[in-house]
Amino acid sequence: MRLLLDAHVSGPRVGARLAADGHDVRPVDQERELEGYSDEMLLALSTSEDRVLVTLDVGDFAQIAQRWAADARSHAGLTLLVGMGHSEFGTILEALGRALAVRPDQAAWHNRVAFTGRSN
């Protein structure tokens, strides 16, 4: 899966593990040139590269996704990590693993917003 990790989703801790599992990962926190990108710019970047955007910023990205849908603007997919902190690396990896297993095909993520939480 092609993924763009938002700045608060650790590239070294989460991104490296996802890459080791075979995913094509671009972590924002590891690219100085992406500092200062707005949330909207990150969603546009992920779309231009056909990457699912993974973020802990549920409120802002949910609103952006709603605006884009209202404007008939497509995106490559969003995974909104709910109810976990940026330092909960194991929890984030488990939640992402479940979300990606449900939709292992990149095209199945197009225009999809997945709210991904802890396992019960």
C-alpha positions as CSV (number, residue, x, y, z in Angstrom):
1,M,0.0,0.0,0.0
2,R,1.2,3.5,-0.8
3,L,0.9,5.7,2.4
4,L,1.6,9.3,3.4
5,L,2.0,9.6,7.2
6,D,1.0,13.0,8.6
7,A,3.6,14.7,10.8
8,H,2.4,13.3,14.1
9,V,2.5,9.7,12.9
10,S,6.1,8.8,13.6
11,G,8.2,8.0,10.5
12,P,11.0,6.3,12.4
13,R,8.7,4.2,14.6
14,V,5.5,3.6,12.6
15,G,6.7,4.3,9.0
16,A,9.8,2.1,9.3
17,R,7.7,-0.8,10.5
18,L,5.2,-0.3,7.7
19,A,8.0,-0.1,5.2
20,A,9.5,-3.3,6.6
21,D,6.1,-5.0,6.1
22,G,6.2,-4.1,2.4
23,H,4.3,-0.8,2.2
24,D,5.5,2.2,0.3
25,V,5.7,4.9,3.0
26,R,6.3,8.6,2.8
27,P,6.5,10.1,6.3
28,V,6.0,13.8,6.5
29,D,8.1,14.1,9.7
30,Q,11.2,12.9,7.8
31,E,11.0,15.5,5.0
32,R,12.0,19.0,5.9
33,E,10.6,20.3,2.6
34,L,7.1,19.3,3.8
35,E,7.3,21.4,7.0
36,G,4.6,24.1,6.9
37,Y,2.4,22.2,4.5
38,S,-1.3,22.8,5.4
39,D,-3.6,19.9,5.9
40,E,-5.2,20.6,2.6
41,M,-1.9,20.6,0.9
42,L,-1.0,17.3,2.4
43,L,-4.2,15.7,1.2
44,A,-3.5,17.1,-2.3
45,L,0.0,15.7,-2.2
46,S,-1.2,12.3,-1.1
47,T,-3.8,12.3,-3.9
48,S,-1.2,13.4,-6.5
49,E,1.0,10.4,-5.4
50,D,-1.9,8.0,-5.0
51,R,-1.2,7.5,-1.3
52,V,-3.6,7.0,1.5
53,L,-3.1,9.7,4.1
54,V,-2.8,8.5,7.7
55,T,-3.4,11.0,10.4
56,L,-4.3,11.6,14.0
57,D,-5.8,14.9,13.2
58,V,-9.4,13.6,13.0
59,G,-11.3,16.9,13.2
60,D,-9.5,18.9,10.6
61,F,-9.2,16.1,8.0
62,A,-12.8,15.0,8.4
63,Q,-13.9,18.6,7.6
64,I,-11.5,18.8,4.6
65,A,-12.9,15.5,3.3
66,Q,-16.4,16.8,3.7
67,R,-15.6,19.9,1.7
68,W,-13.8,17.9,-1.0
69,A,-16.8,15.6,-1.3
70,A,-19.2,18.6,-1.6
71,D,-17.0,20.0,-4.3
72,A,-16.8,16.6,-6.1
73,R,-13.1,16.6,-5.5
74,S,-11.4,13.2,-5.3
75,H,-8.7,12.0,-3.0
76,A,-6.6,8.8,-2.6
77,G,-8.1,7.9,0.8
78,L,-7.8,8.9,4.4
79,T,-7.3,6.9,7.5
80,L,-8.2,8.9,10.6
81,L,-6.7,7.4,13.8
82,V,-9.2,7.9,16.6
83,G,-8.6,7.8,20.3
84,M,-4.9,7.2,20.3
85,G,-1.9,9.4,21.0
86,H,1.0,10.1,18.7
87,S,3.4,8.1,21.0
88,E,1.2,4.9,21.0
89,F,3.2,3.3,18.2
90,G,2.0,-0.3,18.8
91,T,-1.6,0.8,19.0
92,I,-1.2,2.8,15.8
93,L,0.4,-0.1,13.9
94,E,-2.3,-2.5,15.1
95,A,-5.1,-0.2,14.0
96,L,-3.5,0.5,10.6
97,G,-2.9,-3.2,10.1
98,R,-6.6,-3.9,10.6
99,A,-7.6,-1.1,8.3
100,L,-5.3,-2.1,5.5
101,A,-6.2,-5.8,5.8
102,V,-9.9,-4.9,5.3
103,R,-9.0,-3.0,2.1
104,P,-5.7,-4.4,0.7
105,D,-6.3,-2.9,-2.8
106,Q,-5.1,0.7,-3.2
107,A,-8.0,1.6,-5.5
108,A,-10.5,0.6,-2.8
109,W,-9.3,3.6,-0.8
110,H,-10.1,6.2,-3.4
111,N,-12.5,8.7,-1.8
112,R,-12.8,6.6,1.3
113,V,-12.5,8.0,4.8
114,A,-11.9,5.3,7.4
115,F,-12.2,6.2,11.1
116,T,-9.7,3.7,12.7
117,G,-9.7,3.1,16.4
118,R,-8.4,0.7,19.0
119,S,-9.3,-2.9,18.9
120,N,-11.8,-4.1,21.5
